[in-house]
Amino acid sequence: MKLRPLHDRVIIKRVEEETTSAGGIVLPGSATEKPARGKIIAVGTGKTLDNGQVKAVDVKVGDEVLFGKYSGSEVKFGDDDFIVMREDEIMAVIEG
């Protein structure tokens, strides 16, 4: 089975956050925040505009992105956790 997002939605897998602070202190799991960055796993076909045309999604599978802390909806599929969100909830694409 596969997940396929509809319209302008994307499916993101969170990137694991570092468990060591900048000063070298190891943080326990309860002290770390959920990372607001992830990798795009799947994208929809695009947003349907008022004139009937479809605007393609600007991001692609494999892009690493930043998103808001409370953006999207968390879903569990199989053994993995994903976030499904609209493309306009993505704040930036990490390049390089």
Secondary structure, 3 states (H helix, E strand, C coil): CCCCCCCCEEEEEECCCCCECCCCCECCHHHCCCCCEEEEEEECCCEECCCCCEECCCCCCCCEEEECCCCCEEEEECCEEEEEEEHHHEEEEECC
